[in-house]
């Protein structure tokens, strides 16, 4: 199984150069996709030389894996900030509203950063696939923790299948992103998540 070598300890300057490369690659791949982003594109966008790029990354696959790490950090931090405060059904709805409204700023274009990466790399890079699987699991765990708080505080019944509800909700989010991306309209995303939320609300203790 292919794995990336452990990187050498970087100087502060080297770390800044590497960050510029990864950030530029992430921005390009989010908009264009992995396949349509070339090493030359990354060089132009980051402003580094070819020798500097190859000092940090042996090939494009290694850059993609670094991009997954950066995008995953951004997405999981966003979800931690949003879901960590959820303790009511109304708060869960506000989380939904924020996701949909944020995606509406781009008319649904580009989709979910993690979902888009998964669709392009999961079939040919097992290292990248496992990294993405771990990130989706972390996101699912955040959703499960929020739903479990609703159960613990009596909002949801004790028989609510927390883990299954979390998987269903994450699936609705990812499917919604894809439909919105195709339609250039967030309405399918809103509808998809709303269906999952109504299923969660069907376990309401009241």
Z-matrix of the N, CA and C atoms (Angstrom, degrees):
N
C 1 1.456
C 2 1.530 1 109.04
N 3 1.342 2 116.24 1 129.09
C 4 1.460 3 120.22 2 -176.72
C 5 1.519 4 110.43 3 -75.17
N 6 1.303 5 115.85 4 135.59
C 7 1.460 6 121.66 5 174.14
C 8 1.513 7 108.06 6 -135.66
N 9 1.342 8 115.69 7 155.28
C 10 1.445 9 119.36 8 177.64
C 11 1.513 10 109.81 9 -78.94
N 12 1.332 11 117.90 10 143.57
C 13 1.456 12 119.68 11 176.90
C 14 1.512 13 110.72 12 -67.00
N 15 1.322 14 115.75 13 153.34
C 16 1.461 15 119.38 14 177.53
C 17 1.524 16 108.51 15 -67.18
N 18 1.368 17 117.70 16 123.97
C 19 1.459 18 118.96 17 -176.30
C 20 1.519 19 111.47 18 -67.59
N 21 1.331 20 114.73 19 148.02
C 22 1.457 21 118.86 20 176.07
C 23 1.525 22 109.32 21 -68.80
N 24 1.324 23 115.07 22 156.02
C 25 1.458 24 119.54 23 179.14
C 26 1.529 25 108.94 24 -61.98
N 27 1.329 26 116.18 25 129.77
C 28 1.455 27 120.96 26 -174.81
C 29 1.517 28 111.34 27 -95.26
N 30 1.325 29 114.72 28 146.74
C 31 1.459 30 119.49 29 168.36
C 32 1.529 31 107.51 30 -73.86
N 33 1.322 32 116.58 31 168.23
C 34 1.466 33 119.81 32 178.21
C 35 1.524 34 110.31 33 -59.89
N 36 1.327 35 116.26 34 -41.23
C 37 1.463 36 120.31 35 178.99
C 38 1.519 37 110.70 36 -65.60
N 39 1.330 38 116.33 37 -42.22
C 40 1.462 39 120.07 38 178.68
C 41 1.516 40 111.98 39 -63.25
N 42 1.322 41 116.15 40 -39.11
C 43 1.465 42 120.34 41 178.91
C 44 1.525 43 110.91 42 -64.91
N 45 1.336 44 116.58 43 -39.47
C 46 1.465 45 119.63 44 178.32
C 47 1.528 46 110.84 45 -65.21
N 48 1.322 47 116.23 46 -40.11
C 49 1.467 48 119.90 47 178.14
C 50 1.523 49 110.79 48 -63.25
N 51 1.325 50 115.75 49 -46.30
C 52 1.466 51 119.69 50 179.41
C 53 1.521 52 110.51 51 -60.97
N 54 1.331 53 117.33 52 -42.98
C 55 1.462 54 120.77 53 179.41
C 56 1.524 55 111.24 54 -61.62
N 57 1.352 56 116.84 55 -38.63
C 58 1.463 57 119.87 56 178.83
C 59 1.525 58 110.97 57 -63.08
N 60 1.321 59 115.33 58 -41.42
C 61 1.463 60 119.69 59 179.35
C 62 1.524 61 110.77 60 -63.04
N 63 1.325 62 116.58 61 -49.04
C 64 1.467 63 120.96 62 -175.80
C 65 1.521 64 110.76 63 -67.04
N 66 1.334 65 117.53 64 -42.03
C 67 1.456 66 120.57 65 179.99
C 68 1.519 67 111.16 66 -63.94
N 69 1.336 68 116.83 67 -43.98
C 70 1.465 69 120.30 68 178.24
C 71 1.522 70 110.76 69 -63.00
N 72 1.336 71 116.68 70 -43.22
C 73 1.468 72 120.50 71 179.10
C 74 1.524 73 111.13 72 -63.64
N 75 1.328 74 117.15 73 -40.72
C 76 1.464 75 120.89 74 -179.59
C 77 1.523 76 110.92 75 -63.23
N 78 1.321 77 116.65 76 -44.54
C 79 1.464 78 120.05 77 -179.65
C 80 1.523 79 111.01 78 -63.60
N 81 1.332 80 116.80 79 -42.24
C 82 1.456 81 120.36 80 179.50
C 83 1.523 82 111.77 81 -67.10
N 84 1.326 83 116.85 82 -44.60
C 85 1.464 84 120.32 83 -176.30
C 86 1.515 85 111.69 84 -69.68
N 87 1.320 86 117.53 85 -29.31
C 88 1.461 87 120.08 86 177.73
C 89 1.525 88 110.46 87 -65.96
N 90 1.322 89 117.04 88 -39.63
C 91 1.456 90 121.47 89 -177.70
C 92 1.527 91 111.79 90 -85.35
N 93 1.347 92 117.28 91 -46.45
C 94 1.458 93 121.08 92 -173.67
C 95 1.520 94 114.04 93 -93.19
N 96 1.330 95 116.13 94 -25.75
C 97 1.451 96 120.44 95 -171.20
C 98 1.511 97 110.39 96 98.18
N 99 1.316 98 115.96 97 161.27
C 100 1.466 99 121.38 98 -178.38
C 101 1.517 100 111.07 99 -66.35
N 102 1.327 101 116.66 100 -47.88
C 103 1.450 102 120.21 101 -175.24
C 104 1.513 103 114.08 102 -62.49
N 105 1.328 104 116.76 103 -34.94
C 106 1.463 105 121.12 104 -176.69
C 107 1.527 106 112.96 105 -86.62
N 108 1.311 107 117.42 106 -2.29
C 109 1.469 108 121.69 107 178.90
C 110 1.516 109 109.20 108 -99.79
N 111 1.323 110 116.98 109 117.66
C 112 1.464 111 121.41 110 -178.67
C 113 1.523 112 110.70 111 -98.19
N 114 1.315 113 115.44 112 165.46
C 115 1.464 114 119.73 113 175.35
C 116 1.525 115 110.99 114 -61.67
N 117 1.324 116 117.04 115 -36.18
C 118 1.463 117 119.80 116 177.02
C 119 1.525 118 111.33 117 -63.16
N 120 1.334 119 116.66 118 -38.82
C 121 1.465 120 120.16 119 176.39
C 122 1.529 121 110.28 120 -59.78
N 123 1.322 122 115.60 121 -43.96
C 124 1.465 123 120.47 122 -178.26
C 125 1.524 124 110.42 123 -66.10
N 126 1.336 125 116.69 124 -39.94
C 127 1.461 126 120.34 125 177.52
C 128 1.522 127 110.73 126 -61.43
N 129 1.330 128 116.78 127 -45.43
C 130 1.467 129 120.40 128 -179.56
C 131 1.521 130 111.49 129 -63.53
N 132 1.328 131 116.11 130 -44.20
C 133 1.464 132 120.19 131 -175.67
C 134 1.522 133 112.54 132 -71.61
N 135 1.326 134 117.01 133 -33.86
C 136 1.468 135 120.39 134 -176.70
C 137 1.514 136 112.56 135 -87.59
N 138 1.342 137 116.37 136 -22.37
C 139 1.460 138 119.88 137 -179.13
C 140 1.514 139 114.03 138 74.43
N 141 1.332 140 117.51 139 19.72
C 142 1.465 141 120.17 140 178.21
C 143 1.522 142 109.00 141 -101.58
N 144 1.312 143 115.89 142 164.65
C 145 1.456 144 120.56 143 178.49
C 146 1.525 145 110.00 144 -85.39
N 147 1.336 146 114.79 145 164.14
C 148 1.465 147 119.10 146 179.05
C 149 1.530 148 110.69 147 -62.56
N 150 1.332 149 116.85 148 -37.96
C 151 1.461 150 119.29 149 179.66
C 152 1.522 151 111.12 150 -65.62
N 153 1.330 152 116.89 151 -37.27
C 154 1.465 153 119.84 152 177.52
C 155 1.521 154 110.61 153 -65.17
N 156 1.331 155 116.69 154 -42.50
C 157 1.471 156 119.66 155 179.97
C 158 1.523 157 110.49 156 -60.87
N 159 1.354 158 116.06 157 -46.73
C 160 1.460 159 118.40 158 -176.67
C 161 1.529 160 112.68 159 -74.75
N 162 1.313 161 116.71 160 -13.84
C 163 1.466 162 119.04 161 173.40
C 164 1.535 163 110.22 162 -68.92
N 165 1.323 164 116.06 163 -28.87
C 166 1.468 165 120.51 164 -177.10
C 167 1.525 166 113.34 165 -102.74
N 168 1.327 167 117.19 166 -28.95
C 169 1.465 168 120.65 167 -175.48
C 170 1.524 169 110.03 168 -136.86
N 171 1.317 170 115.80 169 130.04
C 172 1.464 171 120.36 170 -178.45
C 173 1.522 172 111.75 171 -77.10
N 174 1.324 173 116.89 172 -26.54
C 175 1.468 174 120.11 173 -176.54
C 176 1.528 175 109.73 174 -161.58
N 177 1.311 176 115.20 175 177.65
C 178 1.465 177 120.50 176 -177.71
C 179 1.526 178 111.96 177 -66.06
N 180 1.328 179 116.95 178 -35.34
C 181 1.469 180 119.20 179 179.51
C 182 1.526 181 111.32 180 -56.83
N 183 1.324 182 116.72 181 -40.53
C 184 1.463 183 119.45 182 179.54
C 185 1.524 184 111.30 183 -66.44
N 186 1.322 185 117.35 184 -35.04
C 187 1.462 186 120.25 185 176.68
C 188 1.531 187 109.69 186 -66.32
N 189 1.327 188 115.96 187 -43.08
C 190 1.468 189 119.82 188 179.37
C 191 1.522 190 110.86 189 -59.67
N 192 1.335 191 116.69 190 -41.29
C 193 1.463 192 119.78 191 179.22
C 194 1.521 193 111.24 192 -64.91
N 195 1.330 194 116.89 193 -36.55
C 196 1.462 195 119.96 194 176.27
C 197 1.521 196 110.91 195 -68.28
N 198 1.329 197 116.30 196 -36.68
C 199 1.468 198 120.68 197 176.65
C 200 1.526 199 110.35 198 -63.23
N 201 1.313 200 116.79 199 -41.68
C 202 1.471 201 120.15 200 177.31
C 203 1.524 202 110.00 201 -58.67
N 204 1.336 203 116.77 202 -42.14
C 205 1.461 204 119.75 203 178.31
C 206 1.515 205 112.04 204 -61.73
N 207 1.340 206 116.61 205 -43.57
C 208 1.462 207 120.33 206 -179.35
C 209 1.522 208 111.61 207 -68.07
N 210 1.334 209 117.30 208 -48.34
C 211 1.459 210 120.44 209 -179.69
C 212 1.525 211 111.07 210 -64.93
N 213 1.328 212 116.19 211 -37.05
C 214 1.452 213 119.29 212 177.25
C 215 1.510 214 111.82 213 -63.28
N 216 1.330 215 116.52 214 -41.64
C 217 1.457 216 120.38 215 177.98
C 218 1.525 217 111.00 216 -61.03
N 219 1.322 218 116.43 217 -41.68
C 220 1.469 219 120.36 218 179.73
C 221 1.525 220 111.53 219 -65.06
N 222 1.334 221 116.14 220 -47.27
C 223 1.462 222 120.31 221 -176.63
C 224 1.528 223 110.83 222 -66.63
N 225 1.318 224 117.21 223 -47.06
C 226 1.458 225 120.05 224 -177.31
C 227 1.526 226 111.05 225 -66.09
N 228 1.328 227 118.14 226 -37.69
C 229 1.461 228 120.11 227 176.67
C 230 1.527 229 110.55 228 -63.54
N 231 1.316 230 116.65 229 -42.99
C 232 1.469 231 120.24 230 176.64
C 233 1.518 232 111.44 231 -59.54
N 234 1.323 233 116.71 232 -45.01
C 235 1.457 234 120.37 233 -178.24
C 236 1.527 235 111.90 234 -71.09
N 237 1.309 236 117.43 235 -35.33
C 238 1.468 237 119.81 236 174.81
C 239 1.526 238 110.74 237 -61.42
N 240 1.318 239 116.34 238 -44.79
C 241 1.463 240 120.89 239 -179.78
C 242 1.523 241 111.36 240 -63.22
N 243 1.328 242 116.59 241 -40.20
C 244 1.466 243 120.63 242 -176.45
C 245 1.524 244 112.42 243 -80.38
N 246 1.324 245 117.58 244 -49.16
C 247 1.462 246 120.97 245 -174.50
C 248 1.522 247 112.46 246 -78.20
N 249 1.329 248 117.20 247 -23.61
C 250 1.460 249 119.78 248 -179.91
C 251 1.513 250 113.30 249 -63.59
N 252 1.326 251 116.44 250 -20.04
C 253 1.467 252 120.61 251 -179.83
C 254 1.524 253 112.99 252 -97.94
N 255 1.310 254 117.29 253 -1.06
C 256 1.461 255 120.74 254 -176.00
C 257 1.527 256 110.78 255 -78.83
N 258 1.333 257 115.63 256 119.60
C 259 1.466 258 120.02 257 175.06
C 260 1.529 259 110.99 258 -141.29
N 261 1.334 260 116.71 259 6.64
C 262 1.465 261 122.13 260 177.46
C 263 1.527 262 108.50 261 -138.85
N 264 1.326 263 116.43 262 161.25
C 265 1.458 264 119.76 263 176.05
C 266 1.523 265 110.59 264 -64.99
N 267 1.324 266 116.97 265 -33.76
C 268 1.465 267 120.37 266 178.21
C 269 1.531 268 110.33 267 -63.81
N 270 1.317 269 116.70 268 -39.27
C 271 1.464 270 120.16 269 178.29
C 272 1.526 271 111.09 270 -67.28
N 273 1.330 272 116.79 271 -35.31
C 274 1.462 273 119.90 272 176.75
C 275 1.530 274 109.81 273 -65.65
N 276 1.326 275 116.58 274 -36.66
C 277 1.464 276 120.76 275 175.78
C 278 1.526 277 110.67 276 -65.51
N 279 1.314 278 117.30 277 -38.52
C 280 1.465 279 119.85 278 178.80
C 281 1.528 280 110.81 279 -65.67
N 282 1.339 281 116.15 280 -36.17
C 283 1.464 282 119.86 281 174.86
C 284 1.522 283 109.58 282 -60.67
N 285 1.310 284 116.76 283 -44.47
C 286 1.471 285 121.66 284 177.38
C 287 1.517 286 110.39 285 -60.37
N 288 1.321 287 117.29 286 -45.44
C 289 1.466 288 120.98 287 -178.32
C 290 1.530 289 111.10 288 -60.46
N 291 1.326 290 116.69 289 -41.07
C 292 1.461 291 120.45 290 -178.92
C 293 1.527 292 110.87 291 -64.73
N 294 1.348 293 117.64 292 -42.82
C 295 1.457 294 120.60 293 178.04
C 296 1.523 295 111.35 294 -60.29
N 297 1.328 296 115.78 295 -48.08
C 298 1.462 297 120.35 296 -176.99
C 299 1.524 298 110.76 297 -66.50
N 300 1.330 299 117.07 298 -44.61
C 301 1.464 300 120.36 299 -178.68
C 302 1.522 301 111.46 300 -64.20
N 303 1.324 302 116.70 301 -38.51
C 304 1.459 303 119.68 302 178.35
C 305 1.527 304 111.02 303 -64.72
N 306 1.327 305 116.39 304 -40.43
C 307 1.458 306 119.92 305 178.65
C 308 1.529 307 111.22 306 -70.75
N 309 1.329 308 116.76 307 -28.49
C 310 1.466 309 120.50 308 179.70
C 311 1.525 310 111.92 309 -66.92
N 312 1.330 311 117.05 310 -23.72
C 313 1.465 312 119.78 311 178.79
C 314 1.521 313 111.12 312 -61.32
N 315 1.340 314 116.64 313 -26.54
C 316 1.468 315 121.46 314 179.01
C 317 1.525 316 111.14 315 -109.61
N 318 1.364 317 116.75 316 14.77
C 319 1.464 318 121.73 317 -178.37
C 320 1.527 319 111.18 318 55.00
N 321 1.325 320 115.50 319 33.56
C 322 1.455 321 120.32 320 177.42
C 323 1.509 322 114.57 321 81.39
N 324 1.330 323 118.02 322 -2.17
C 325 1.464 324 120.44 323 -177.14
C 326 1.523 325 111.36 324 -66.50
N 327 1.334 326 115.70 325 150.22
C 328 1.463 327 125.99 326 173.40
C 329 1.526 328 113.70 327 80.60
N 330 1.343 329 119.01 328 -26.13
C 331 1.447 330 120.38 329 176.78
C 332 1.522 331 113.75 330 73.30
N 333 1.330 332 115.47 331 -161.79
C 334 1.461 333 121.73 332 177.85
C 335 1.524 334 108.89 333 -78.99
N 336 1.315 335 116.72 334 134.32
C 337 1.462 336 120.47 335 -178.97
C 338 1.528 337 111.47 336 -56.08
N 339 1.324 338 117.04 337 -44.09
C 340 1.469 339 120.04 338 -178.65
C 341 1.515 340 111.67 339 -75.17
N 342 1.319 341 116.81 340 -41.59
C 343 1.461 342 119.90 341 179.74
C 344 1.512 343 112.41 342 -62.89
N 345 1.331 344 116.51 343 -39.85
C 346 1.462 345 120.46 344 179.41
C 347 1.525 346 111.01 345 -65.50
N 348 1.324 347 116.41 346 -41.23
C 349 1.465 348 119.63 347 177.28
C 350 1.523 349 110.65 348 -64.18
N 351 1.313 350 116.53 349 -42.20
C 352 1.463 351 120.19 350 -178.78
C 353 1.524 352 111.27 351 -60.94
N 354 1.338 353 116.82 352 -40.90
C 355 1.462 354 119.79 353 -177.81
C 356 1.521 355 112.08 354 -65.43
N 357 1.335 356 117.32 355 -24.88
C 358 1.465 357 120.23 356 -176.87
C 359 1.529 358 113.68 357 -94.71
N 360 1.315 359 118.11 358 -30.37
C 361 1.466 360 118.15 359 -169.87
C 362 1.526 361 115.10 360 -115.60
N 363 1.329 362 117.81 361 -17.04
C 364 1.469 363 119.29 362 -170.59
C 365 1.520 364 113.41 363 -62.00
N 366 1.329 365 117.75 364 -29.58
C 367 1.463 366 119.99 365 -175.64
C 368 1.526 367 113.83 366 -82.19
N 369 1.336 368 118.63 367 -15.56
C 370 1.460 369 118.06 368 -176.14
C 371 1.524 370 114.62 369 -127.88
N 372 1.338 371 117.99 370 -2.11
C 373 1.467 372 120.32 371 178.68
C 374 1.520 373 107.91 372 -135.45
N 375 1.316 374 116.28 373 99.66
C 376 1.461 375 119.83 374 -174.84
C 377 1.527 376 112.03 375 -69.07
N 378 1.331 377 117.06 376 -30.10
C 379 1.466 378 119.82 377 176.72
C 380 1.527 379 109.50 378 -63.31
N 381 1.338 380 116.04 379 -46.91
C 382 1.461 381 120.51 380 178.66
C 383 1.525 382 110.97 381 -64.09
N 384 1.327 383 116.09 382 -40.89
C 385 1.470 384 119.83 383 -179.52
C 386 1.525 385 111.37 384 -59.95
N 387 1.330 386 116.32 385 -44.34
C 388 1.463 387 119.36 386 -178.90
C 389 1.527 388 111.70 387 -67.66
N 390 1.315 389 116.47 388 -34.55
C 391 1.468 390 119.55 389 176.58
C 392 1.520 391 110.51 390 -64.86
N 393 1.322 392 116.28 391 -43.47
C 394 1.462 393 120.38 392 178.69
C 395 1.527 394 111.15 393 -66.60
N 396 1.333 395 116.97 394 -39.22
C 397 1.460 396 120.07 395 177.75
C 398 1.527 397 110.92 396 -60.32
N 399 1.328 398 116.45 397 -40.66
C 400 1.465 399 120.20 398 179.00
C 401 1.528 400 110.96 399 -65.31
N 402 1.330 401 116.80 400 -37.72
C 403 1.468 402 120.52 401 179.31
C 404 1.522 403 111.21 402 -68.70
N 405 1.333 404 117.14 403 -41.95
C 406 1.458 405 119.51 404 177.11
C 407 1.529 406 110.88 405 -64.97
N 408 1.314 407 117.16 406 -36.49
C 409 1.464 408 120.62 407 176.67
C 410 1.522 409 110.75 408 -64.00
N 411 1.329 410 116.43 409 -39.76
C 412 1.461 411 120.04 410 178.06
C 413 1.522 412 110.67 411 -64.72
N 414 1.322 413 117.10 412 -41.33
C 415 1.463 414 121.52 413 177.48
C 416 1.525 415 110.17 414 -63.52
N 417 1.326 416 116.54 415 -44.63
C 418 1.460 417 121.41 416 177.72
C 419 1.527 418 110.87 417 -59.77
N 420 1.321 419 117.50 418 -40.30
C 421 1.464 420 121.50 419 178.89
C 422 1.528 421 111.36 420 -63.89
N 423 1.333 422 116.84 421 -37.15
C 424 1.467 423 120.36 422 177.47
C 425 1.526 424 110.94 423 -65.06
N 426 1.326 425 116.12 424 -40.85
C 427 1.464 426 120.11 425 176.82
C 428 1.521 427 110.87 426 -65.22
N 429 1.333 428 116.09 427 -43.07
C 430 1.464 429 119.90 428 179.32
C 431 1.523 430 111.17 429 -62.33
N 432 1.330 431 117.16 430 -39.48
C 433 1.463 432 120.51 431 179.63
C 434 1.526 433 110.60 432 -64.16
N 435 1.336 434 117.25 433 -39.87
C 436 1.461 435 120.48 434 178.48
C 437 1.525 436 110.74 435 -65.62
N 438 1.338 437 116.95 436 -44.22
C 439 1.459 438 120.54 437 179.58
C 440 1.525 439 110.46 438 -65.96
N 441 1.328 440 116.56 439 -37.32
C 442 1.462 441 119.94 440 179.83
C 443 1.536 442 110.95 441 -65.92
N 444 1.326 443 117.38 442 -34.32
C 445 1.465 444 119.41 443 175.87
C 446 1.529 445 110.33 444 -63.56
N 447 1.326 446 116.63 445 -37.19
C 448 1.463 447 119.88 446 176.79
C 449 1.531 448 110.61 447 -64.69
N 450 1.312 449 115.59 448 -35.15
C 451 1.464 450 119.73 449 177.27
C 452 1.528 451 110.72 450 -71.56
N 453 1.321 452 116.54 451 -43.48
C 454 1.465 453 120.60 452 -177.16
C 455 1.528 454 112.53 453 -66.21
N 456 1.345 455 116.39 454 -32.24
C 457 1.474 456 117.41 455 -178.78
C 458 1.530 457 112.96 456 -91.13
N 459 1.336 458 115.28 457 7.86
C 460 1.457 459 119.51 458 174.05
C 461 1.513 460 115.16 459 88.84
N 462 1.326 461 118.11 460 2.85
C 463 1.464 462 120.59 461 178.69
C 464 1.525 463 110.83 462 -70.80
N 465 1.334 464 116.06 463 -40.41
C 466 1.455 465 121.15 464 177.75
C 467 1.519 466 110.05 465 -110.01
N 468 1.319 467 116.20 466 153.99
C 469 1.456 468 121.31 467 -179.36
C 470 1.521 469 110.90 468 -67.08
N 471 1.307 470 115.12 469 158.63
C 472 1.464 471 120.43 470 -178.71
C 473 1.522 472 112.40 471 -68.41
N 474 1.336 473 117.62 472 -20.41
C 475 1.464 474 119.81 473 -179.14
C 476 1.533 475 112.29 474 -90.89
N 477 1.318 476 118.22 475 6.41
C 478 1.469 477 120.32 476 178.27
C 479 1.529 478 109.56 477 -63.36
N 480 1.331 479 118.71 478 126.65
C 481 1.476 480 121.68 479 -178.85
C 482 1.536 481 109.80 480 -79.91
N 483 1.306 482 115.76 481 86.06
C 484 1.461 483 121.62 482 -169.51
C 485 1.527 484 112.81 483 -55.16
N 486 1.319 485 116.96 484 -50.45
C 487 1.460 486 119.81 485 -175.85
C 488 1.526 487 111.55 486 -64.56
N 489 1.336 488 116.37 487 -40.57
C 490 1.464 489 119.47 488 178.70
C 491 1.526 490 110.88 489 -65.75
N 492 1.310 491 116.89 490 -39.20
C 493 1.463 492 120.39 491 178.77
C 494 1.525 493 110.96 492 -64.66
N 495 1.317 494 116.06 493 -38.02
C 496 1.470 495 120.04 494 178.82
C 497 1.526 496 110.97 495 -65.61
N 498 1.339 497 116.59 496 -43.23
C 499 1.464 498 119.99 497 177.95
C 500 1.530 499 110.34 498 -62.34
N 501 1.324 500 116.32 499 -44.05
C 502 1.460 501 120.32 500 179.88
C 503 1.520 502 112.11 501 -62.84
N 504 1.332 503 116.27 502 -39.64
C 505 1.459 504 119.86 503 -179.81
C 506 1.522 505 111.12 504 -68.12
N 507 1.335 506 116.90 505 -42.37
C 508 1.464 507 119.56 506 178.23
C 509 1.527 508 110.34 507 -64.82
N 510 1.330 509 116.74 508 -38.56
C 511 1.457 510 120.22 509 176.81
C 512 1.518 511 111.78 510 -62.74
N 513 1.328 512 116.52 511 -38.60
C 514 1.468 513 120.59 512 177.67
C 515 1.520 514 111.13 513 -66.02
N 516 1.325 515 116.87 514 -38.60
C 517 1.460 516 121.12 515 177.84
C 518 1.524 517 110.25 516 -63.59
N 519 1.333 518 117.04 517 -49.24
C 520 1.459 519 120.23 518 -177.52
C 521 1.526 520 111.74 519 -66.88
N 522 1.317 521 116.70 520 -42.96
C 523 1.459 522 119.34 521 176.51
C 524 1.516 523 111.32 522 -63.86
N 525 1.327 524 116.33 523 -37.47
C 526 1.458 525 120.70 524 178.27
C 527 1.510 526 112.30 525 -64.25
N 528 1.330 527 116.06 526 -41.66
C 529 1.469 528 119.91 527 176.48
C 530 1.535 529 110.24 528 -58.32
N 531 1.325 530 116.79 529 -44.98
C 532 1.460 531 120.79 530 -177.09
C 533 1.531 532 110.97 531 -65.15
N 534 1.330 533 117.13 532 -44.41
C 535 1.461 534 120.22 533 179.71
C 536 1.522 535 111.07 534 -64.86
N 537 1.327 536 116.56 535 -40.28
C 538 1.464 537 120.26 536 178.45
C 539 1.525 538 111.04 537 -64.97
N 540 1.331 539 115.93 538 -38.24
C 541 1.462 540 120.28 539 179.48
C 542 1.526 541 110.31 540 -64.14
N 543 1.321 542 116.63 541 -41.22
C 544 1.458 543 121.04 542 -179.11
C 545 1.522 544 111.54 543 -69.18
N 546 1.343 545 116.55 544 -40.92
C 547 1.460 546 121.44 545 -176.50
C 548 1.524 547 113.52 546 -85.43
N 549 1.353 548 116.58 547 -13.55
C 550 1.469 549 121.59 548 -170.87
C 551 1.529 550 109.68 549 53.81
N 552 1.333 551 114.23 550 42.45
C 553 1.461 552 122.20 551 -176.59
C 554 1.527 553 106.63 552 -157.11
N 555 1.336 554 117.17 553 130.61
C 556 1.463 555 119.50 554 -176.30
C 557 1.518 556 113.49 555 -83.49
N 558 1.324 557 118.19 556 -2.07
C 559 1.471 558 119.87 557 -178.26
C 560 1.528 559 112.34 558 -56.67
N 561 1.340 560 120.38 559 -45.46
C 562 1.473 561 118.78 560 178.15
C 563 1.524 562 112.33 561 -61.98
N 564 1.325 563 117.49 562 -33.83
C 565 1.463 564 120.45 563 178.30
C 566 1.526 565 110.11 564 -65.54
N 567 1.325 566 115.94 565 -46.17
C 568 1.463 567 119.99 566 179.39
C 569 1.521 568 110.65 567 -60.29
N 570 1.334 569 116.61 568 -43.48
C 571 1.463 570 121.21 569 -179.08
C 572 1.523 571 111.00 570 -64.30
N 573 1.317 572 116.78 571 -43.48
C 574 1.463 573 121.31 572 -179.17
C 575 1.522 574 111.64 573 -60.90
N 576 1.332 575 116.73 574 -48.01
C 577 1.467 576 120.00 575 -179.42
C 578 1.515 577 110.48 576 -67.61
N 579 1.333 578 116.95 577 -38.19
C 580 1.472 579 120.01 578 179.42
C 581 1.520 580 111.54 579 -60.67
N 582 1.320 581 117.12 580 -38.71
C 583 1.461 582 120.01 581 178.29
C 584 1.525 583 110.36 582 -62.07
N 585 1.340 584 116.47 583 -42.95
C 586 1.465 585 120.27 584 179.38
C 587 1.524 586 110.72 585 -65.94
N 588 1.329 587 117.30 586 -39.78
C 589 1.460 588 120.40 587 179.74
C 590 1.527 589 111.07 588 -67.15
N 591 1.326 590 116.96 589 -37.44
C 592 1.470 591 118.65 590 177.92
C 593 1.526 592 110.80 591 -64.53
N 594 1.323 593 115.83 592 -34.36
C 595 1.475 594 118.35 593 176.87
C 596 1.532 595 110.07 594 -66.13
N 597 1.326 596 117.29 595 -42.10
C 598 1.463 597 120.28 596 176.51
C 599 1.524 598 110.03 597 -61.48
N 600 1.319 599 117.28 598 -43.44
C 601 1.463 600 121.40 599 -178.75
C 602 1.527 601 112.09 600 -66.50
N 603 1.334 602 117.02 601 -20.34
C 604 1.471 603 118.74 602 177.66
C 605 1.523 604 112.11 603 -66.95
N 606 1.337 605 116.72 604 -14.18
C 607 1.470 606 121.80 605 175.51
C 608 1.531 607 111.75 606 -95.08
N 609 1.315 608 116.57 607 13.54
C 610 1.453 609 120.33 608 -179.39
C 611 1.524 610 111.13 609 -59.12
N 612 1.313 611 115.70 610 134.81
C 613 1.468 612 120.29 611 -179.64
C 614 1.512 613 112.52 612 -68.13
N 615 1.327 614 116.79 613 -21.51
C 616 1.469 615 120.09 614 -178.58
C 617 1.526 616 111.74 615 -83.97
